[in-house]
Amino acid sequence: MTDTVPASLPAVIELVDEYMYRVLKGAEDSVLVIGELMGALTELNAEVSKGSVGKLYPIFGDLSDIVDGFPFDYGDGTEMIAQREIRDAAWDWMTTARDADGLKTYVDRWIARSAALPTIEDGRPFRDVAR
């Protein structure tokens, strides 16, 4: 195992699966679904804040922040970009291995992708990639 993972990892994976499936189904606003997922993640026991599981919340927060123009306002394309990034995150989640190593790979990939998005600070990294 490459990361500290709580005993409740299967429950976390099942929870995230449920919301990511809803995103991919496309019947709901994906930004709202990600917001619901973030709320559901906070309701899990404190043990899930360890390791890669604890890094899911800020990743989803970064994705939902896009629609609010933070940290970069894409203008008229903001909603479309937020929806695209969230759908990409959902698709990537559903194609990632359902184990600790897969979760770590997913988290690392999305921390890097989130950090690569434009910022309001003239190209200087806004987010802490190391989280």
N, CA, C and O atoms as a Tinker XYZ file with bonds, in Angstrom:
   524  protein
     1  N      0.856000   -1.175000    0.000000    73     2
     2  CA     0.000000    0.000000    0.000000    64     1     3
     3  C      0.894000    1.228000    0.000000    63     2     4     5
     4  O      1.882000    1.277000    0.734000    81     3
     5  N      0.561000    2.211000   -0.809000    73     3     6
     6  CA     1.421000    3.370000   -0.975000    64     5     7
     7  C      0.965000    4.596000   -0.195000    63     6     8     9
     8  O      1.617000    5.638000   -0.263000    81     7
     9  N     -0.110000    4.501000    0.526000    73     7    10
    10  CA    -0.643000    5.668000    1.216000    64     9    11
    11  C     -1.408000    5.200000    2.453000    63    10    12    13
    12  O     -1.881000    4.065000    2.504000    81    11
    13  N     -1.525000    6.074000    3.442000    73    11    14
    14  CA    -2.335000    5.747000    4.602000    64    13    15
    15  C     -3.802000    5.794000    4.182000    63    14    16    17
    16  O     -4.284000    6.828000    3.718000    81    15
    17  N     -4.501000    4.694000    4.341000    73    15    18
    18  CA    -5.887000    4.620000    3.893000    64    17    19
    19  C     -6.747000    4.122000    5.041000    63    18    20    21
    20  O     -6.402000    3.138000    5.696000    81    19
    21  N     -7.860000    4.789000    5.287000    73    19    22
    22  CA    -8.725000    4.368000    6.378000    64    21    23
    23  C     -9.397000    3.031000    6.075000    63    22    24    25
    24  O     -9.521000    2.627000    4.919000    81    23
    25  N     -9.825000    2.361000    7.133000    73    23    26
    26  CA   -10.489000    1.073000    6.980000    64    25    27
    27  C    -11.776000    1.194000    6.181000    63    26    28    29
    28  O    -12.255000    0.204000    5.627000    81    27
    29  N    -12.333000    2.380000    6.115000    73    27    30
    30  CA   -13.603000    2.589000    5.427000    64    29    31
    31  C    -13.435000    2.920000    3.937000    63    30    32    33
    32  O    -14.356000    3.457000    3.323000    81    31
    33  N    -12.289000    2.613000    3.360000    73    31    34
    34  CA   -12.055000    2.904000    1.955000    64    33    35
    35  C    -13.145000    2.354000    1.038000    63    34    36    37
    36  O    -13.590000    3.084000    0.152000    81    35
    37  N    -13.602000    1.111000    1.197000    73    35    38
    38  CA   -14.688000    0.633000    0.322000    64    37    39
    39  C    -15.952000    1.488000    0.411000    63    38    40    41
    40  O    -16.628000    1.695000   -0.596000    81    39
    41  N    -16.272000    1.979000    1.588000    73    39    42
    42  CA   -17.452000    2.831000    1.744000    64    41    43
    43  C    -17.256000    4.165000    1.030000    63    42    44    45
    44  O    -18.191000    4.683000    0.420000    81    43
    45  N    -16.058000    4.721000    1.102000    73    43    46
    46  CA   -15.767000    5.981000    0.428000    64    45    47
    47  C    -15.863000    5.782000   -1.085000    63    46    48    49
    48  O    -16.462000    6.598000   -1.786000    81    47
    49  N    -15.282000    4.714000   -1.576000    73    47    50
    50  CA   -15.327000    4.429000   -3.013000    64    49    51
    51  C    -16.767000    4.262000   -3.476000    63    50    52    53
    52  O    -17.148000    4.792000   -4.519000    81    51
    53  N    -17.553000    3.542000   -2.725000    73    51    54
    54  CA   -18.962000    3.352000   -3.086000    64    53    55
    55  C    -19.706000    4.692000   -3.109000    63    54    56    57
    56  O    -20.513000    4.945000   -4.003000    81    55
    57  N    -19.430000    5.534000   -2.130000    73    55    58
    58  CA   -20.067000    6.848000   -2.067000    64    57    59
    59  C    -19.695000    7.692000   -3.284000    63    58    60    61
    60  O    -20.571000    8.249000   -3.945000    81    59
    61  N    -18.408000    7.789000   -3.579000    73    59    62
    62  CA   -17.959000    8.599000   -4.702000    64    61    63
    63  C    -18.491000    8.017000   -6.017000    63    62    64    65
    64  O    -18.872000    8.766000   -6.917000    81    63
    65  N    -18.518000    6.697000   -6.127000    73    63    66
    66  CA   -19.089000    6.046000   -7.320000    64    65    67
    67  C    -20.506000    6.538000   -7.590000    63    66    68    69
    68  O    -20.860000    6.871000   -8.721000    81    67
    69  N    -21.299000    6.577000   -6.544000    73    67    70
    70  CA   -22.702000    6.985000   -6.678000    64    69    71
    71  C    -22.825000    8.376000   -7.285000    63    70    72    73
    72  O    -23.635000    8.589000   -8.187000    81    71
    73  N    -22.028000    9.323000   -6.800000    73    71    74
    74  CA   -22.102000   10.693000   -7.282000    64    73    75
    75  C    -21.477000   10.841000   -8.670000    63    74    76    77
    76  O    -21.992000   11.586000   -9.504000    81    75
    77  N    -20.391000   10.148000   -8.919000    73    75    78
    78  CA   -19.752000   10.239000  -10.231000    64    77    79
    79  C    -20.645000    9.627000  -11.308000    63    78    80    81
    80  O    -20.675000   10.111000  -12.439000    81    79
    81  N    -21.357000    8.590000  -10.968000    73    79    82
    82  CA   -22.315000    8.012000  -11.909000    64    81    83
    83  C    -23.394000    9.046000  -12.246000    63    82    84    85
    84  O    -23.795000    9.186000  -13.402000    81    83
    85  N    -23.849000    9.753000  -11.241000    73    83    86
    86  CA   -24.865000   10.801000  -11.467000    64    85    87
    87  C    -24.334000   11.888000  -12.393000    63    86    88    89
    88  O    -25.064000   12.384000  -13.252000    81    87
    89  N    -23.069000   12.262000  -12.222000    73    87    90
    90  CA   -22.461000   13.261000  -13.101000    64    89    91
    91  C    -22.468000   12.748000  -14.539000    63    90    92    93
    92  O    -22.866000   13.461000  -15.460000    81    91
    93  N    -22.025000   11.512000  -14.720000    73    91    94
    94  CA   -21.918000   10.963000  -16.070000    64    93    95
    95  C    -23.270000   10.708000  -16.712000    63    94    96    97
    96  O    -23.408000   10.773000  -17.933000    81    95
    97  N    -24.247000   10.421000  -15.903000    73    95    98
    98  CA   -25.589000   10.200000  -16.433000    64    97    99
    99  C    -26.115000   11.463000  -17.112000    63    98   100   101
   100  O    -26.864000   11.381000  -18.085000    81    99
   101  N    -25.727000   12.620000  -16.606000    73    99   102
   102  CA   -26.042000   13.890000  -17.247000    64   101   103
   103  C    -27.432000   14.429000  -17.025000    63   102   104   105
   104  O    -27.814000   15.405000  -17.669000    81   103
   105  N    -28.196000   13.838000  -16.147000    73   103   106
   106  CA   -29.561000   14.310000  -15.911000    64   105   107
   107  C    -29.613000   15.458000  -14.909000    63   106   108   109
   108  O    -30.658000   16.086000  -14.743000    81   107
   109  N    -28.495000   15.736000  -14.239000    73   107   110
   110  CA   -28.449000   16.771000  -13.206000    64   109   111
   111  C    -27.286000   17.716000  -13.490000    63   110   112   113
   112  O    -26.383000   17.391000  -14.261000    81   111
   113  N    -27.317000   18.869000  -12.868000    73   111   114
   114  CA   -26.214000   19.824000  -12.971000    64   113   115
   115  C    -25.015000   19.232000  -12.233000    63   114   116   117
   116  O    -25.077000   18.999000  -11.026000    81   115
   117  N    -23.932000   18.993000  -12.959000    73   115   118
   118  CA   -22.771000   18.327000  -12.357000    64   117   119
   119  C    -22.129000   19.151000  -11.249000    63   118   120   121
   120  O    -21.561000   18.581000  -10.319000    81   119
   121  N    -22.203000   20.467000  -11.323000    73   119   122
   122  CA   -21.644000   21.303000  -10.260000    64   121   123
   123  C    -22.418000   21.078000   -8.961000    63   122   124   125
   124  O    -21.824000   20.999000   -7.886000    81   123
   125  N    -23.725000   20.978000   -9.063000    73   123   126
   126  CA   -24.540000   20.718000   -7.864000    64   125   127
   127  C    -24.288000   19.317000   -7.317000    63   126   128   129
   128  O    -24.263000   19.121000   -6.102000    81   127
   129  N    -24.103000   18.346000   -8.202000    73   127   130
   130  CA   -23.826000   16.971000   -7.762000    64   129   131
   131  C    -22.502000   16.924000   -7.009000    63   130   132   133
   132  O    -22.399000   16.271000   -5.971000    81   131
   133  N    -21.483000   17.619000   -7.531000    73   131   134
   134  CA   -20.181000   17.644000   -6.844000    64   133   135
   135  C    -20.321000   18.325000   -5.486000    63   134   136   137
   136  O    -19.687000   17.905000   -4.518000    81   135
   137  N    -21.132000   19.359000   -5.403000    73   135   138
   138  CA   -21.389000   20.008000   -4.112000    64   137   139
   139  C    -22.029000   19.051000   -3.121000    63   138   140   141
   140  O    -21.669000   19.037000   -1.944000    81   139
   141  N    -22.975000   18.252000   -3.594000    73   139   142
   142  CA   -23.602000   17.243000   -2.734000    64   141   143
   143  C    -22.570000   16.200000   -2.294000    63   142   144   145
   144  O    -22.560000   15.777000   -1.138000    81   143
   145  N    -21.709000   15.794000   -3.218000    73   143   146
   146  CA   -20.661000   14.821000   -2.880000    64   145   147
   147  C    -19.744000   15.374000   -1.800000    63   146   148   149
   148  O    -19.377000   14.659000   -0.868000    81   147
   149  N    -19.374000   16.636000   -1.919000    73   147   150
   150  CA   -18.513000   17.244000   -0.904000    64   149   151
   151  C    -19.189000   17.211000    0.465000    63   150   152   153
   152  O    -18.544000   16.927000    1.475000    81   151
   153  N    -20.488000   17.502000    0.493000    73   151   154
   154  CA   -21.227000   17.422000    1.753000    64   153   155
   155  C    -21.248000   16.013000    2.301000    63   154   156   157
   156  O    -21.086000   15.807000    3.503000    81   155
   157  N    -21.448000   15.040000    1.425000    73   155   158
   158  CA   -21.473000   13.641000    1.858000    64   157   159
   159  C    -20.113000   13.204000    2.391000    63   158   160   161
   160  O    -20.039000   12.428000    3.344000    81   159
   161  N    -19.038000   13.697000    1.783000    73   159   162
   162  CA   -17.693000   13.347000    2.264000    64   161   163
   163  C    -17.449000   13.895000    3.667000    63   162   164   165
   164  O    -16.766000   13.259000    4.470000    81   163
   165  N    -18.000000   15.065000    3.966000    73   163   166
   166  CA   -17.782000   15.638000    5.297000    64   165   167
   167  C    -18.562000   14.880000    6.371000    63   166   168   169
   168  O    -18.232000   14.958000    7.554000    81   167
   169  N    -19.590000   14.154000    5.958000    73   167   170
   170  CA   -20.384000   13.397000    6.924000    64   169   171
   171  C    -19.746000   12.067000    7.312000    63   170   172   173
   172  O    -20.159000   11.441000    8.288000    81   171
   173  N    -18.746000   11.636000    6.557000    73   171   174
   174  CA   -18.064000   10.390000    6.899000    64   173   175
   175  C    -17.268000   10.587000    8.183000    63   174   176   177
   176  O    -16.975000   11.716000    8.577000    81   175
   177  N    -16.924000    9.488000    8.825000    73   175   178
   178  CA   -16.194000    9.622000   10.085000    64   177   179
   179  C    -14.839000   10.279000    9.884000    63   178   180   181
   180  O    -14.322000   10.319000    8.768000    81   179
   181  N    -14.269000   10.792000   10.960000    73   179   182
   182  CA   -13.027000   11.558000   10.908000    64   181   183
   183  C    -11.869000   10.753000   10.335000    63   182   184   185
   184  O    -10.905000   11.336000    9.838000    81   183
   185  N    -11.942000    9.447000   10.391000    73   183   186
   186  CA   -10.847000    8.614000    9.914000    64   185   187
   187  C    -10.587000    8.798000    8.421000    63   186   188   189
   188  O     -9.469000    8.565000    7.961000    81   187
   189  N    -11.582000    9.204000    7.669000    73   187   190
   190  CA   -11.394000    9.347000    6.227000    64   189   191
   191  C    -10.579000   10.576000    5.846000    63   190   192   193
   192  O    -10.256000   10.753000    4.671000    81   191
   193  N    -10.244000   11.416000    6.795000    73   191   194
   194  CA    -9.443000   12.586000    6.463000    64   193   195
   195  C     -7.974000   12.238000    6.248000    63   194   196   197
   196  O     -7.181000   13.108000    5.888000    81   195
   197  N     -7.608000   11.000000    6.461000    73   195   198
   198  CA    -6.222000   10.576000    6.299000    64   197   199
   199  C     -5.928000   10.212000    4.845000    63   198   200   201
   200  O     -6.809000    9.763000    4.112000    81   199
   201  N     -4.676000   10.413000    4.444000    73   199   202
   202  CA    -4.203000    9.948000    3.156000    64   201   203
   203  C     -4.958000   10.516000    1.974000    63   202   204   205
   204  O     -5.478000   11.631000    2.020000    81   203
   205  N     -5.007000    9.729000    0.916000    73   203   206
   206  CA    -5.623000   10.162000   -0.333000    64   205   207
   207  C     -7.105000   10.468000   -0.177000    63   206   208   209
   208  O     -7.617000   11.372000   -0.836000    81   207
   209  N     -7.798000    9.736000    0.677000    73   207   210
   210  CA    -9.231000    9.974000    0.855000    64   209   211
   211  C     -9.479000   11.406000    1.304000    63   210   212   213
   212  O    -10.411000   12.053000    0.827000    81   211
   213  N     -8.669000   11.895000    2.202000    73   211   214
   214  CA    -8.823000   13.259000    2.692000    64   213   215
   215  C     -8.534000   14.320000    1.644000    63   214   216   217
   216  O     -8.918000   15.477000    1.814000    81   215
   217  N     -7.864000   13.944000    0.569000    73   215   218
   218  CA    -7.538000   14.892000   -0.496000    64   217   219
   219  C     -8.632000   14.978000   -1.549000    63   218   220   221
   220  O     -8.568000   15.839000   -2.427000    81   219
   221  N     -9.629000   14.112000   -1.484000    73   219   222
   222  CA   -10.721000   14.171000   -2.449000    64   221   223
   223  C    -11.527000   15.456000   -2.307000    63   222   224   225
   224  O    -11.843000   16.106000   -3.304000    81   223
   225  N    -11.859000   15.823000   -1.079000    73   223   226
   226  CA   -12.690000   17.001000   -0.847000    64   225   227
   227  C    -12.109000   18.254000   -1.504000    63   226   228   229
   228  O    -12.822000   18.936000   -2.242000    81   227
   229  N    -10.829000   18.579000   -1.257000    73   227   230
   230  CA   -10.308000   19.796000   -1.891000    64   229   231
   231  C    -10.242000   19.709000   -3.417000    63   230   232   233
   232  O    -10.368000   20.729000   -4.096000    81   231
   233  N    -10.050000   18.519000   -3.960000    73   231   234
   234  CA   -10.065000   18.380000   -5.420000    64   233   235
   235  C    -11.440000   18.750000   -5.950000    63   234   236   237
   236  O    -11.560000   19.534000   -6.891000    81   235
   237  N    -12.474000   18.184000   -5.347000    73   235   238
   238  CA   -13.831000   18.479000   -5.798000    64   237   239
   239  C    -14.188000   19.936000   -5.532000    63   238   240   241
   240  O    -14.956000   20.534000   -6.286000    81   239
   241  N    -13.637000   20.512000   -4.468000    73   239   242
   242  CA   -13.837000   21.927000   -4.186000    64   241   243
   243  C    -13.234000   22.798000   -5.274000    63   242   244   245
   244  O    -13.851000   23.769000   -5.713000    81   243
   245  N    -12.020000   22.451000   -5.712000    73   243   246
   246  CA   -11.389000   23.193000   -6.799000    64   245   247
   247  C    -12.239000   23.136000   -8.062000    63   246   248   249
   248  O    -12.398000   24.143000   -8.753000    81   247
   249  N    -12.781000   21.966000   -8.363000    73   247   250
   250  CA   -13.598000   21.813000   -9.566000    64   249   251
   251  C    -14.885000   22.625000   -9.474000    63   250   252   253
   252  O    -15.300000   23.247000  -10.452000    81   251
   253  N    -15.507000   22.621000   -8.321000    73   251   254
   254  CA   -16.750000   23.386000   -8.182000    64   253   255
   255  C    -16.480000   24.890000   -8.119000    63   254   256   257
   256  O    -17.355000   25.682000   -8.468000    81   255
   257  N    -15.297000   25.295000   -7.684000    73   255   258
   258  CA   -14.938000   26.715000   -7.640000    64   257   259
   259  C    -14.835000   27.331000   -9.033000    63   258   260   261
   260  O    -15.007000   28.539000   -9.194000    81   259
   261  N    -14.555000   26.509000  -10.033000    73   259   262
   262  CA   -14.418000   27.036000  -11.394000    64   261   263
   263  C    -15.659000   27.815000  -11.792000    63   262   264   265
   264  O    -15.559000   28.888000  -12.386000    81   263
   265  N    -16.823000   27.279000  -11.468000    73   263   266
   266  CA   -18.073000   27.926000  -11.874000    64   265   267
   267  C    -18.253000   29.295000  -11.202000    63   266   268   269
   268  O    -18.998000   30.141000  -11.697000    81   267
   269  N    -17.580000   29.501000  -10.095000    73   267   270
   270  CA   -17.642000   30.786000   -9.391000    64   269   271
   271  C    -16.562000   31.753000   -9.856000    63   270   272   273
   272  O    -16.420000   32.847000   -9.311000    81   271
   273  N    -15.797000   31.340000  -10.874000    73   271   274
   274  CA   -14.740000   32.208000  -11.391000    64   273   275
   275  C    -13.523000   32.280000  -10.500000    63   274   276   277
   276  O    -12.801000   33.277000  -10.508000    81   275
   277  N    -13.291000   31.234000   -9.732000    73   275   278
   278  CA   -12.162000   31.234000   -8.800000    64   277   279
   279  C    -11.285000   30.024000   -9.078000    63   278   280   281
   280  O    -11.821000   28.923000   -9.211000    81   279
   281  N    -10.002000   30.161000   -9.170000    73   279   282
   282  CA    -9.221000   31.385000   -9.046000    64   281   283
   283  C     -9.068000   32.144000  -10.357000    63   282   284   285
   284  O     -8.282000   33.089000  -10.428000    81   283
   285  N     -9.797000   31.755000  -11.388000    73   283   286
   286  CA    -9.681000   32.407000  -12.697000    64   285   287
   287  C    -11.067000   32.505000  -13.316000    63   286   288   289
   288  O    -11.820000   31.532000  -13.328000    81   287
   289  N    -11.394000   33.668000  -13.823000    73   287   290
   290  CA   -12.696000   33.866000  -14.460000    64   289   291
   291  C    -12.557000   33.624000  -15.960000    63   290   292   293
   292  O    -11.875000   34.372000  -16.660000    81   291
   293  N    -13.202000   32.586000  -16.435000    73   291   294
   294  CA   -13.147000   32.236000  -17.852000    64   293   295
   295  C    -14.177000   33.006000  -18.673000    63   294   296   297
   296  O    -14.314000   32.765000  -19.873000    81   295
   297  N    -14.887000   33.906000  -18.057000    73   295   298
   298  CA   -15.880000   34.690000  -18.768000    64   297   299
   299  C    -17.062000   33.824000  -19.194000    63   298   300   301
   300  O    -17.575000   33.021000  -18.415000    81   299
   301  N    -17.481000   34.002000  -20.441000    73   299   302
   302  CA   -18.648000   33.279000  -20.941000    64   301   303
   303  C    -18.468000   31.764000  -20.938000    63   302   304   305
   304  O    -19.458000   31.033000  -20.929000    81   303
   305  N    -17.233000   31.277000  -20.945000    73   303   306
   306  CA   -16.978000   29.841000  -20.982000    64   305   307
   307  C    -16.900000   29.176000  -19.622000    63   306   308   309
   308  O    -16.662000   27.972000  -19.538000    81   307
   309  N    -17.096000   29.937000  -18.557000    73   307   310
   310  CA   -16.897000   29.409000  -17.205000    64   309   311
   311  C    -17.741000   28.174000  -16.911000    63   310   312   313
   312  O    -17.213000   27.157000  -16.462000    81   311
   313  N    -19.033000   28.251000  -17.158000    73   311   314
   314  CA   -19.921000   27.123000  -16.858000    64   313   315
   315  C    -19.529000   25.890000  -17.669000    63   314   316   317
   316  O    -19.491000   24.780000  -17.137000    81   315
   317  N    -19.239000   26.084000  -18.953000    73   315   318
   318  CA   -18.862000   24.972000  -19.815000    64   317   319
   319  C    -17.557000   24.320000  -19.336000    63   318   320   321
   320  O    -17.440000   23.094000  -19.328000    81   319
   321  N    -16.594000   25.130000  -18.945000    73   319   322
   322  CA   -15.312000   24.601000  -18.477000    64   321   323
   323  C    -15.500000   23.846000  -17.166000    63   322   324   325
   324  O    -14.925000   22.772000  -16.989000    81   323
   325  N    -16.288000   24.382000  -16.255000    73   323   326
   326  CA   -16.554000   23.692000  -14.991000    64   325   327
   327  C    -17.220000   22.342000  -15.251000    63   326   328   329
   328  O    -16.822000   21.327000  -14.680000    81   327
   329  N    -18.226000   22.336000  -16.108000    73   327   330
   330  CA   -18.933000   21.091000  -16.423000    64   329   331
   331  C    -17.977000   20.078000  -17.056000    63   330   332   333
   332  O    -18.008000   18.896000  -16.714000    81   331
   333  N    -17.131000   20.538000  -17.975000    73   331   334
   334  CA   -16.173000   19.647000  -18.636000    64   333   335
   335  C    -15.190000   19.040000  -17.633000    63   334   336   337
   336  O    -14.954000   17.832000  -17.641000    81   335
   337  N    -14.629000   19.873000  -16.785000    73   335   338
   338  CA   -13.659000   19.381000  -15.804000    64   337   339
   339  C    -14.299000   18.371000  -14.858000    63   338   340   341
   340  O    -13.685000   17.358000  -14.522000    81   339
   341  N    -15.513000   18.638000  -14.433000    73   339   342
   342  CA   -16.204000   17.723000  -13.523000    64   341   343
   343  C    -16.528000   16.407000  -14.225000    63   342   344   345
   344  O    -16.355000   15.335000  -13.645000    81   343
   345  N    -16.994000   16.481000  -15.464000    73   343   346
   346  CA   -17.255000   15.242000  -16.217000    64   345   347
   347  C    -15.971000   14.443000  -16.441000    63   346   348   349
   348  O    -15.969000   13.216000  -16.338000    81   347
   349  N    -14.874000   15.151000  -16.748000    73   347   350
   350  CA   -13.591000   14.473000  -16.914000    64   349   351
   351  C    -13.167000   13.790000  -15.618000    63   350   352   353
   352  O    -12.672000   12.663000  -15.635000    81   351
   353  N    -13.363000   14.481000  -14.496000    73   351   354
   354  CA   -13.019000   13.898000  -13.197000    64   353   355
   355  C    -13.878000   12.674000  -12.909000    63   354   356   357
   356  O    -13.394000   11.687000  -12.355000    81   355
   357  N    -15.151000   12.738000  -13.285000    73   355   358
   358  CA   -16.056000   11.601000  -13.064000    64   357   359
   359  C    -15.656000   10.420000  -13.937000    63   358   360   361
   360  O    -15.598000    9.286000  -13.463000    81   359
   361  N    -15.383000   10.681000  -15.202000    73   359   362
   362  CA   -14.982000    9.603000  -16.106000    64   361   363
   363  C    -13.677000    8.973000  -15.615000    63   362   364   365
   364  O    -13.541000    7.750000  -15.588000    81   363
   365  N    -12.739000    9.804000  -15.236000    73   363   366
   366  CA   -11.462000    9.302000  -14.735000    64   365   367
   367  C    -11.672000    8.457000  -13.475000    63   366   368   369
   368  O    -11.050000    7.407000  -13.315000    81   367
   369  N    -12.545000    8.917000  -12.592000    73   367   370
   370  CA   -12.844000    8.158000  -11.377000    64   369   371
   371  C    -13.374000    6.772000  -11.724000    63   370   372   373
   372  O    -12.927000    5.770000  -11.167000    81   371
   373  N    -14.324000    6.724000  -12.641000    73   371   374
   374  CA   -14.977000    5.452000  -12.969000    64   373   375
   375  C    -14.049000    4.490000  -13.695000    63   374   376   377
   376  O    -14.330000    3.293000  -13.753000    81   375
   377  N    -12.949000    4.987000  -14.249000    73   375   378
   378  CA   -12.000000    4.116000  -14.952000    64   377   379
   379  C    -10.742000    3.834000  -14.130000    63   378   380   381
   380  O     -9.809000    3.198000  -14.619000    81   379
   381  N    -10.718000    4.301000  -12.896000    73   379   382
   382  CA    -9.570000    4.099000  -12.010000    64   381   383
   383  C     -9.779000    2.847000  -11.162000    63   382   384   385
   384  O    -10.904000    2.525000  -10.778000    81   383
   385  N     -8.693000    2.155000  -10.878000    73   383   386
   386  CA    -8.756000    0.953000  -10.038000    64   385   387
   387  C     -9.377000    1.280000   -8.690000    63   386   388   389
   388  O     -9.112000    2.335000   -8.114000    81   387
   389  N    -10.200000    0.377000   -8.194000    73   387   390
   390  CA   -10.909000    0.578000   -6.933000    64   389   391
   391  C    -10.108000    0.030000   -5.748000    63   390   392   393
   392  O    -10.558000   -0.871000   -5.040000    81   391
   393  N     -8.931000    0.586000   -5.555000    73   391   394
   394  CA    -8.094000    0.185000   -4.428000    64   393   395
   395  C     -7.266000    1.389000   -3.989000    63   394   396   397
   396  O     -7.377000    2.467000   -4.572000    81   395
   397  N     -6.444000    1.208000   -2.972000    73   395   398
   398  CA    -5.671000    2.315000   -2.413000    64   397   399
   399  C     -4.721000    2.913000   -3.442000    63   398   400   401
   400  O     -4.573000    4.133000   -3.517000    81   399
   401  N     -4.080000    2.066000   -4.231000    73   399   402
   402  CA    -3.152000    2.574000   -5.237000    64   401   403
   403  C     -3.891000    3.354000   -6.324000    63   402   404   405
   404  O     -3.413000    4.396000   -6.774000    81   403
   405  N     -5.037000    2.862000   -6.740000    73   403   406
   406  CA    -5.834000    3.568000   -7.738000    64   405   407
   407  C     -6.298000    4.917000   -7.224000    63   406   408   409
   408  O     -6.275000    5.909000   -7.952000    81   407
   409  N     -6.719000    4.951000   -5.969000    73   407   410
   410  CA    -7.166000    6.203000   -5.366000    64   409   411
   411  C     -6.016000    7.204000   -5.309000    63   410   412   413
   412  O     -6.196000    8.381000   -5.621000    81   411
   413  N     -4.847000    6.740000   -4.914000    73   411   414
   414  CA    -3.681000    7.627000   -4.848000    64   413   415
   415  C     -3.343000    8.163000   -6.236000    63   414   416   417
   416  O     -3.035000    9.346000   -6.383000    81   415
   417  N     -3.396000    7.315000   -7.241000    73   415   418
   418  CA    -3.128000    7.750000   -8.610000    64   417   419
   419  C     -4.133000    8.804000   -9.041000    63   418   420   421
   420  O     -3.754000    9.819000   -9.624000    81   419
   421  N     -5.408000    8.576000   -8.761000    73   419   422
   422  CA    -6.465000    9.528000   -9.098000    64   421   423
   423  C     -6.212000   10.871000   -8.415000    63   422   424   425
   424  O     -6.255000   11.919000   -9.059000    81   423
   425  N     -5.950000   10.833000   -7.120000    73   423   426
   426  CA    -5.721000   12.060000   -6.353000    64   425   427
   427  C     -4.511000   12.814000   -6.900000    63   426   428   429
   428  O     -4.580000   14.024000   -7.112000    81   427
   429  N     -3.420000   12.117000   -7.128000    73   427   430
   430  CA    -2.217000   12.777000   -7.646000    64   429   431
   431  C     -2.482000   13.419000   -9.009000    63   430   432   433
   432  O     -2.055000   14.545000   -9.265000    81   431
   433  N     -3.183000   12.701000   -9.873000    73   431   434
   434  CA    -3.485000   13.205000  -11.211000    64   433   435
   435  C     -4.355000   14.464000  -11.140000    63   434   436   437
   436  O     -4.117000   15.425000  -11.871000    81   435
   437  N     -5.360000   14.459000  -10.260000    73   435   438
   438  CA    -6.279000   15.599000  -10.195000    64   437   439
   439  C     -5.721000   16.767000   -9.411000    63   438   440   441
   440  O     -6.122000   17.905000   -9.656000    81   439
   441  N     -4.832000   16.539000   -8.497000    73   439   442
   442  CA    -4.139000   17.659000   -7.848000    64   441   443
   443  C     -3.289000   18.376000   -8.900000    63   442   444   445
   444  O     -3.282000   19.604000   -8.974000    81   443
   445  N     -2.574000   17.593000   -9.712000    73   443   446
   446  CA    -1.736000   18.190000  -10.762000    64   445   447
   447  C     -2.592000   18.905000  -11.808000    63   446   448   449
   448  O     -2.249000   20.004000  -12.243000    81   447
   449  N     -3.695000   18.291000  -12.211000    73   447   450
   450  CA    -4.547000   18.917000  -13.237000    64   449   451
   451  C     -5.164000   20.209000  -12.698000    63   450   452   453
   452  O     -5.224000   21.213000  -13.408000    81   451
   453  N     -5.612000   20.182000  -11.474000    73   451   454
   454  CA    -6.194000   21.370000  -10.862000    64   453   455
   455  C     -5.154000   22.483000  -10.756000    63   454   456   457
   456  O     -5.450000   23.648000  -11.024000    81   455
   457  N     -3.952000   22.121000  -10.367000    73   455   458
   458  CA    -2.885000   23.116000  -10.221000    64   457   459
   459  C     -2.477000   23.710000  -11.568000    63   458   460   461
   460  O     -1.946000   24.819000  -11.618000    81   459
   461  N     -2.718000   22.989000  -12.646000    73   459   462
   462  CA    -2.336000   23.465000  -13.982000    64   461   463
   463  C     -3.352000   24.430000  -14.580000    63   462   464   465
   464  O     -3.067000   25.063000  -15.597000    81   463
   465  N     -4.529000   24.557000  -13.974000    73   463   466
   466  CA    -5.526000   25.494000  -14.489000    64   465   467
   467  C     -5.010000   26.920000  -14.322000    63   466   468   469
   468  O     -4.242000   27.194000  -13.400000    81   467
   469  N     -5.422000   27.831000  -15.205000    73   467   470
   470  CA    -4.973000   29.231000  -15.091000    64   469   471
   471  C     -5.327000   29.822000  -13.725000    63   470   472   473
   472  O     -6.252000   29.373000  -13.048000    81   471
   473  N     -4.573000   30.825000  -13.353000    73   471   474
   474  CA    -4.827000   31.504000  -12.086000    64   473   475
   475  C     -4.981000   32.992000  -12.324000    63   474   476   477
   476  O     -4.717000   33.485000  -13.421000    81   475
   477  N     -5.400000   33.693000  -11.314000    73   475   478
   478  CA    -5.537000   35.145000  -11.412000    64   477   479
   479  C     -4.218000   35.845000  -11.087000    63   478   480   481
   480  O     -4.167000   37.074000  -11.033000    81   479
   481  N     -3.157000   35.077000  -10.873000    73   479   482
   482  CA    -1.897000   35.662000  -10.435000    64   481   483
   483  C     -0.842000   35.614000  -11.524000    63   482   484   485
   484  O      0.308000   35.266000  -11.256000    81   483
   485  N     -1.213000   35.957000  -12.743000    73   483   486
   486  CA    -0.292000   36.048000  -13.874000    64   485   487
   487  C      0.528000   34.775000  -14.087000    63   486   488   489
   488  O      1.732000   34.846000  -14.330000    81   487
   489  N     -0.111000   33.633000  -13.998000    73   487   490
   490  CA     0.553000   32.379000  -14.290000    64   489   491
   491  C      1.303000   31.755000  -13.137000    63   490   492   493
   492  O      1.761000   30.617000  -13.243000    81   491
   493  N      1.440000   32.481000  -12.026000    73   491   494
   494  CA     2.101000   31.872000  -10.868000    64   493   495
   495  C      1.148000   30.863000  -10.253000    63   494   496   497
   496  O     -0.053000   31.122000  -10.181000    81   495
   497  N      1.650000   29.723000   -9.810000    73   495   498
   498  CA     0.765000   28.709000   -9.209000    64   497   499
   499  C     -0.033000   29.283000   -8.049000    63   498   500   501
   500  O      0.524000   29.871000   -7.122000    81   499
   501  N     -1.324000   29.106000   -8.116000    73   499   502
   502  CA    -2.212000   29.587000   -7.052000    64   501   503
   503  C     -2.365000   28.541000   -5.973000    63   502   504   505
   504  O     -2.369000   28.855000   -4.782000    81   503
   505  N     -2.492000   27.300000   -6.393000    73   503   506
   506  CA    -2.764000   26.214000   -5.461000    64   505   507
   507  C     -1.470000   25.545000   -5.004000    63   506   508   509
   508  O     -0.470000   25.533000   -5.723000    81   507
   509  N     -1.509000   25.001000   -3.819000    73   507   510
   510  CA    -0.378000   24.254000   -3.286000    64   509   511
   511  C     -0.449000   22.846000   -3.847000    63   510   512   513
   512  O     -1.294000   22.058000   -3.423000    81   511
   513  N      0.421000   22.513000   -4.793000    73   511   514
   514  CA     0.398000   21.214000   -5.452000    64   513   515
   515  C      0.688000   20.090000   -4.464000    63   514   516   517
   516  O      0.224000   18.970000   -4.677000    81   515
   517  N      1.426000   20.340000   -3.409000    73   515   518
   518  CA     1.792000   19.294000   -2.450000    64   517   519
   519  C      0.652000   18.859000   -1.545000    63   518   520   521
   520  O      0.683000   17.750000   -1.011000    81   519
   521  N     -0.337000   19.691000   -1.364000    73   519   522
   522  CA    -1.467000   19.409000   -0.451000    64   521   523
   523  C     -1.197000   18.248000    0.410000    63   522   524
   524  O     -2.038000   17.878000    1.230000    81   523
